Amino acid sequence: MMVASADLPLGPLVDAAPRPLPARVKLRGRHVELEPLHRRHAADLFAAAQGAEASFTYTRYGPYESEAQLVAQIDAWASAHDPLLWAVRPVVSGQASGWLALLDIQPGNAAIEIGNIWFSPRMQRTRAGTEALFMVMRLAVDELGYRRLTWKCDSLNAASRRAAERLGFRYEGVLRAHMVVKGRQRDTAYYSILADEWPRCAAALAVWLDPANFAADGTALRGLAEIRNDAAPAASPVCYAGALREGTEI
């Protein structure tokens, strides 16, 4: 017996207009600047990677035996729009000390991923690192209007999974035997933040980054998860004055 289409369950109607592609522009925050990744960043980044070979354990790239190897990788990334990478330059040091990207950009589905994240050890667990992630997340959701923001990582990468959960991403599951990385089978853990979940995550990030949340020695007084769990759901995205966009597309 045929079932009329009107009787079948359907997902909610959404704004189906394709979202804009992110532009290759500089982003400036209170603690960090993000610059479109370019080979001019290679010397800083190669220096930041020295002695940090373990930080590349779960990446599909690195570690790099020479600056020339890193330049070749940067050139390949810089010639593409997906992934779109930024060099991360903490204000306190003035040196490029990591990179991050928007990738798997799907304008028609309003879905986008934050990933290809590599921070040198000196950037990990810092306000600059958290602000860098926040700035790119805000760009994707608040400025460009993407409804689905994703994070994926090797299921064995406990540090990356903790970072996703700290930022407010919700665990979706594991794709088994998803890919081969450096000759090894990888199961991939997926996380996401949807547009209606974002205001609460953004509000918590803005509160965490506020100078009032830090003691004189730079220690955070409250953690992100605590702030997010204590806060009532935000009605609209929170303005964070520390994250500013500047310049033109390059």
C-alpha positions in Angstrom: 0.0 0.0 0.0 1.4 3.4 -1.0 1.9 6.0 1.8 1.2 9.6 0.9 4.3 11.8 1.3 2.3 14.1 3.6 2.1 11.2 6.1 5.8 10.7 6.3 8.0 12.4 8.9 10.1 15.3 7.7 12.8 17.4 9.2 12.1 21.1 10.0 12.1 23.7 7.3 15.3 25.9 7.4 16.7 28.8 5.6 18.2 27.0 2.6 20.2 29.9 1.2 23.9 29.0 0.7 26.2 30.5 3.3 29.1 32.7 2.2 32.6 31.3 2.0 35.0 32.6 4.7 37.4 35.2 3.4 41.1 35.1 3.7 41.4 38.1 6.1 43.2 39.0 9.2 41.4 38.7 12.5 42.5 40.6 15.6 41.7 39.8 19.2 42.7 41.0 22.7 45.3 38.2 23.1 46.0 36.9 19.6 46.1 37.8 16.0 45.1 35.4 13.2 46.8 36.0 9.8 46.1 34.0 6.6 48.8 31.3 6.6 51.7 32.2 4.3 55.2 31.0 3.9 56.5 34.1 5.7 55.2 32.4 8.9 57.4 29.3 8.3 60.5 30.4 10.3 58.4 31.2 13.4 56.4 28.1 13.1 59.3 25.8 12.5 61.1 27.3 15.6 57.9 26.8 17.6 57.7 23.1 16.6 61.2 22.2 17.8 61.1 19.7 20.6 57.4 19.3 20.1 57.3 16.2 18.0 54.7 14.6 20.2 52.2 17.3 19.4 52.0 15.9 15.8 51.2 12.3 17.0 47.5 12.5 15.9 47.8 14.9 13.0 47.9 14.0 9.3 51.0 16.1 8.8 54.3 16.7 10.6 56.6 16.5 12.4 58.9 18.5 10.0 62.6 17.6 9.7 63.4 20.9 8.0 61.9 24.4 7.5 61.7 23.5 3.7 59.3 20.7 4.5 57.1 23.0 6.4 57.2 25.7 3.7 56.0 23.0 1.2 53.1 22.1 3.4 52.2 25.8 4.0 52.3 26.5 0.2 49.9 23.6 -0.4 47.5 24.9 2.2 47.8 28.5 1.1 46.9 27.6 -2.5 43.5 26.2 -1.4 40.3 27.7 0.0 39.3 24.5 1.8 40.9 24.1 4.2 41.4 27.8 4.9 44.2 28.3 7.4 45.3 31.1 9.7 48.6 31.4 11.5 48.1 32.1 15.2 50.2 35.0 16.6 49.9 35.6 20.4 50.2 39.3 21.2 52.5 38.7 24.1 55.2 37.1 22.0 54.5 38.5 18.6 55.6 35.2 17.1 53.5 32.8 15.0 53.1 29.8 17.3 50.4 27.7 15.7 47.7 27.4 13.1 44.0 26.5 12.7 41.5 26.2 9.9 38.0 26.2 8.7 37.5 23.2 6.4 34.9 20.8 5.0 33.0 24.0 4.0 29.5 23.2 2.8 27.7 26.5 2.0 24.5 24.7 0.8 24.2 22.7 4.0 25.3 25.6 6.2 27.9 23.2 7.8 31.5 23.9 8.5 34.3 22.4 10.5 37.0 23.9 12.7 40.1 21.8 12.6 43.7 21.3 11.3 44.6 22.8 14.7 48.2 22.8 15.8 49.3 24.8 18.8 52.9 24.8 20.0 53.3 23.8 23.7 53.8 27.5 24.6 50.3 28.2 23.3 48.5 25.3 24.9 46.2 26.1 27.9 46.5 29.9 27.3 44.0 32.7 26.8 45.5 33.3 23.4 44.7 29.7 22.3 41.1 29.8 23.6 40.5 33.2 22.0 41.9 32.0 18.6 39.3 29.2 18.6 36.5 31.5 19.7 37.3 34.0 17.0 37.1 31.4 14.2 33.9 29.9 15.7 32.3 33.4 15.8 33.3 34.0 12.2 31.6 30.8 11.1 28.4 31.1 13.1 27.8 34.7 13.9 29.2 36.4 10.8 28.7 33.8 8.1 25.5 32.1 9.5 26.5 28.5 9.4 24.1 26.3 11.3 26.4 23.3 12.1 29.9 23.7 13.4 31.9 20.5 13.7 35.0 19.2 15.3 36.5 15.8 14.5 39.6 14.0 15.8 41.3 10.7 16.2 39.2 8.8 18.8 42.4 8.1 20.7 43.3 11.8 21.0 42.2 12.4 24.5 43.5 16.0 24.6 41.5 17.0 21.4 38.4 15.4 22.8 38.7 17.3 26.1 39.2 20.5 24.1 36.0 19.9 22.1 34.0 19.2 25.2 35.5 22.2 27.0 34.4 24.5 24.2 30.8 23.2 24.3 30.8 20.7 21.4 28.5 17.8 21.8 29.7 14.3 21.2 28.0 12.6 18.2 29.8 9.3 17.9 32.7 7.5 16.2 33.2 6.6 12.6 35.0 3.3 12.7 38.0 2.7 10.4 37.3 6.2 9.0 40.7 6.8 7.5 44.3 5.8 7.3 46.8 8.3 8.9 50.5 7.8 8.7 49.9 4.1 7.8 47.6 3.5 10.8 43.9 2.9 10.9 42.0 5.8 12.5 38.6 5.8 14.1 37.3 9.4 14.1 35.3 11.0 16.9 32.7 13.6 15.8 31.5 16.6 17.8 29.2 19.5 16.9 27.6 22.7 18.0 24.3 23.7 16.3 23.2 27.3 15.8 20.6 27.2 18.6 23.3 25.8 21.0 25.9 28.4 20.0 24.7 31.5 22.0 25.2 29.6 25.3 28.7 28.5 24.3 29.6 31.9 23.0 28.4 33.6 26.2 30.5 31.2 28.3 33.6 31.9 26.2 33.1 35.6 26.5 32.8 35.4 30.3 35.8 33.1 30.6 38.0 35.4 28.5 36.9 38.5 30.4 39.9 39.9 32.5 37.7 39.8 35.6 37.8 36.0 35.4 41.6 35.9 36.0 43.7 36.2 39.1 46.8 38.3 39.3 48.9 35.3 38.4 46.9 34.6 35.2 44.9 31.7 36.7 41.3 31.4 35.5 38.9 31.8 38.5 36.2 29.7 36.8 36.3 27.0 34.1 34.4 27.2 30.8 32.2 24.2 31.6 31.3 25.7 35.0 30.4 29.0 33.4 28.4 27.3 30.7 26.5 25.1 33.1 25.7 27.9 35.5 24.4 30.3 32.8 20.9 30.5 31.6 20.6 29.9 27.8 21.5 33.1 26.0 18.8 34.7 23.8 21.2 36.0 21.2 24.9 35.8 20.3 27.1 37.7 22.8 29.3 40.6 21.5 32.9 40.0 22.3 34.8 43.2 21.9 38.1 41.4 21.9 37.6 39.8 18.5 37.8 42.2 15.7 38.0 41.7 11.9 40.3 44.0 9.9 41.7 44.4 6.5 40.5 43.2 3.1 40.6 39.8 1.5 44.0 38.8 0.4 
